[in-house]
Amino acid sequence: MTLVELMVAMALGLIVLLAVAALFARSSAVSRSQEQNAILVENARFAFGELERAVRQAGFNGGASVGAPVSISLAAGSAGWSDELTVRYDGSLLASGAATMADCSGLPLASQARISNRFFVEASAGQRRLRCHSSLSGETVTVAEGIEAFKVLKGFADGDAEQCRMSRLLPASVATPDASAPRMIALKVALVARAPQPVPANEAAMPPLALFGDHMPAAAALQAGDLPAGDFLRRAFSTTFYLRNSCSK
């Protein structure tokens, strides 16, 4: 083999080696991105699960019929990226020892006990997380890490004789209609979840500020600057919870 042939062979080998290295780097980046996405989706799913469990118990008193008043209160938080949702229920008619319900800290609901669970997003040490304060245990627990925004809309059943068809949504900052208005039958909840590890700038993306869509009032949307800076995977999720103690739906 001549020197020229040796140099050509080395050059070809180097090209193949660089191609394999680039393919490996890309495959690793895709794998990391998929792992981060899976984590943020799981955090959002768990947050929705805990919220649904609490919301579906709203207004429970152990023997209330469908249509009983539901104990839900909603307020705009001091930070624009988080509303504060308080859910109340009690065990006034639960049989003694029938600990079939619990607060958001996991403490079982005893007969005659009353629970008030308050959900909100808290920022500390440069991180945000969905938290819940229980009046029963007196504890504030972390529901899900990486939840950067929490917004809620109140759903009412205007003009529906059975009061089970939602026709109006109001943000937390808008006052609830007076007692003569139809009852609240649902909550529409939106979250922004963030992956724990940063990603390359070309893979990072901010979710839309209008978490519920452009047709909703501006008060229901996030504002520029509500989400922290940084190159992270972020996704917005939303769902609707019907209040089963207010409507049989």
LOLUMDREN-840673 format. One line per 3 residues: number of its first residue (from 0); their letters; for each residue x, y, z of C-alpha. Coordinates in steps of 0.05 Angstrom, whole numbers. Example, Ala and Ser with C-alpha at 12.3 -4.5 7.8 and 13.67 -1.06 7.14 Angstrom:
<sites>
0> as> 246:-90:156 ~ 273:-21:143
</sites>
This chain:
<sites>
0> mtl> 0:0:0 ~ 28:67:-21 ~ 29:128:24
3> vel> -27:159:-17 ~ -71:98:-9 ~ -57:97:66
6> mva> -76:171:72 ~ -141:160:32 ~ -159:100:76
9> mal> -146:140:140 ~ -188:198:113 ~ -246:151:97
12> gli> -241:118:165 ~ -242:186:199 ~ -304:206:160
15> vll> -340:142:181 ~ -319:152:253 ~ -345:224:253
18> ava> -411:201:223 ~ -419:147:276 ~ -402:197:332
21> alf> -453:248:304 ~ -506:193:300 ~ -492:172:371
24> ars> -495:244:397 ~ -562:255:361 ~ -590:190:387
27> sav> -569:208:458 ~ -600:277:452 ~ -666:247:427
30> srs> -666:196:484 ~ -654:251:536 ~ -709:294:506
33> qeq> -758:236:508 ~ -740:221:580 ~ -750:294:601
36> nai> -816:296:564 ~ -839:233:599 ~ -822:263:667
39> lve> -861:327:655 ~ -921:288:627 ~ -921:242:688
42> nar> -917:302:735 ~ -977:335:700 ~ -1016:270:701
45> faf> -1004:261:775 ~ -1023:333:790 ~ -1089:325:752
48> gel> -1102:260:788 ~ -1096:291:857 ~ -1137:352:836
51> era> -1192:308:807 ~ -1195:266:871 ~ -1205:329:913
54> vrq> -1252:365:866 ~ -1298:305:857 ~ -1306:303:933
57> agf> -1324:377:938 ~ -1386:388:980 ~ -1389:316:1004
60> ngg> -1422:308:1072 ~ -1434:233:1074 ~ -1505:235:1050
63> asv> -1515:295:1004 ~ -1558:284:943 ~ -1540:308:874
66> gap> -1551:383:870 ~ -1527:398:941 ~ -1485:461:947
69> vsi> -1412:449:930 ~ -1357:479:972 ~ -1308:507:921
72> sla> -1273:573:926 ~ -1226:602:875 ~ -1182:663:880
75> ags> -1128:695:837 ~ -1061:684:872 ~ -1013:739:889
78> agw> -970:715:830 ~ -1002:717:761 ~ -980:647:745
81> sde> -1021:613:799 ~ -1093:613:821 ~ -1112:586:890
84> ltv> -1165:532:891 ~ -1197:512:957 ~ -1239:448:961
87> ryd> -1281:431:1023 ~ -1317:368:1045 ~ -1334:335:1110
90> gsl> -1351:269:1143 ~ -1410:292:1184 ~ -1451:231:1163
93> las> -1395:181:1156 ~ -1402:120:1201 ~ -1352:117:1257
96> gaa> -1287:85:1233 ~ -1306:91:1159 ~ -1242:125:1137
99> tma> -1256:119:1063 ~ -1233:190:1046 ~ -1170:229:1059
102> dcs> -1141:299:1053 ~ -1085:318:1004 ~ -1032:298:1055
105> glp> -1060:227:1059 ~ -1091:235:1128 ~ -1157:195:1131
108> las> -1221:234:1142 ~ -1253:213:1207 ~ -1327:217:1223
111> qar> -1348:289:1239 ~ -1282:317:1212 ~ -1281:372:1160
114> isn> -1228:383:1107 ~ -1205:444:1069 ~ -1152:430:1016
117> rff> -1119:491:985 ~ -1080:481:920 ~ -1030:531:892
120> vea> -962:536:858 ~ -905:555:903 ~ -836:580:881
123> sag> -775:566:925 ~ -701:555:912 ~ -711:572:839
126> qrr> -762:517:828 ~ -838:516:824 ~ -884:460:846
129> lrc> -958:448:858 ~ -971:448:933 ~ -1031:434:977
132> hss> -1047:457:1048 ~ -1094:413:1088 ~ -1134:442:1146
135> lsg> -1142:371:1174 ~ -1068:355:1182 ~ -1043:426:1182
138> etv> -989:406:1133 ~ -970:435:1066 ~ -947:380:1019
141> tva> -918:378:950 ~ -967:348:900 ~ -922:351:838
144> egi> -855:380:821 ~ -842:423:760 ~ -912:454:755
147> eaf> -897:526:736 ~ -968:553:725 ~ -1037:534:752
150> kvl> -1100:569:725 ~ -1172:551:737 ~ -1239:571:705
153> kgf> -1306:564:740 ~ -1360:530:698 ~ -1434:549:707
156> adg> -1498:521:678 ~ -1537:582:655 ~ -1607:568:630
159> dae> -1603:493:640 ~ -1663:466:679 ~ -1624:405:701
162> qcr> -1563:447:717 ~ -1517:397:684 ~ -1496:431:619
165> msr> -1439:480:625 ~ -1450:544:586 ~ -1406:596:619
168> llp> -1333:598:643 ~ -1306:652:689 ~ -1234:663:710
171> asv> -1213:666:783 ~ -1209:742:782 ~ -1283:749:761
174> atp> -1333:747:818 ~ -1379:687:823 ~ -1452:702:806
177> das> -1498:714:864 ~ -1542:661:896 ~ -1598:671:846
180> apr> -1552:648:789 ~ -1545:575:769 ~ -1495:535:810
183> mia> -1423:519:792 ~ -1420:450:761 ~ -1348:444:735
186> lkv> -1277:469:737 ~ -1232:475:677 ~ -1159:469:699
189> alv> -1095:485:661 ~ -1024:470:682 ~ -955:485:653
192> ara> -906:430:669 ~ -830:436:661 ~ -778:381:654
195> pqp> -725:379:708 ~ -663:384:664 ~ -645:438:613
198> vpa> -643:421:539 ~ -607:453:479 ~ -637:521:462
201> nea> -664:496:395 ~ -706:443:431 ~ -734:489:486
204> amp> -801:521:475 ~ -850:563:515 ~ -923:542:515
207> pla> -976:592:491 ~ -996:644:543 ~ -1070:633:528
210> lfg> -1073:566:564 ~ -1148:559:552 ~ -1148:585:481
213> dhm> -1151:654:449 ~ -1227:658:458 ~ -1222:663:534
216> paa> -1216:729:572 ~ -1146:758:581 ~ -1153:747:656
219> aal> -1150:672:644 ~ -1083:676:607 ~ -1012:681:630
222> qag> -973:745:619 ~ -905:754:589 ~ -854:740:643
225> dlp> -899:695:684 ~ -857:635:665 ~ -783:633:686
228> agd> -729:640:633 ~ -686:580:616 ~ -679:527:563
231> flr> -726:473:587 ~ -780:430:556 ~ -847:458:576
234> raf> -918:436:558 ~ -987:462:574 ~ -1043:414:593
237> stt> -1117:427:608 ~ -1177:385:629 ~ -1247:393:657
240> fyl> -1271:365:724 ~ -1347:360:735 ~ -1370:368:807
243> rns> -1408:304:819 ~ -1440:329:883 ~ -1470:387:843
246> csk> -1488:349:780 ~ -1496:275:764 ~ -1454:281:701
</sites>
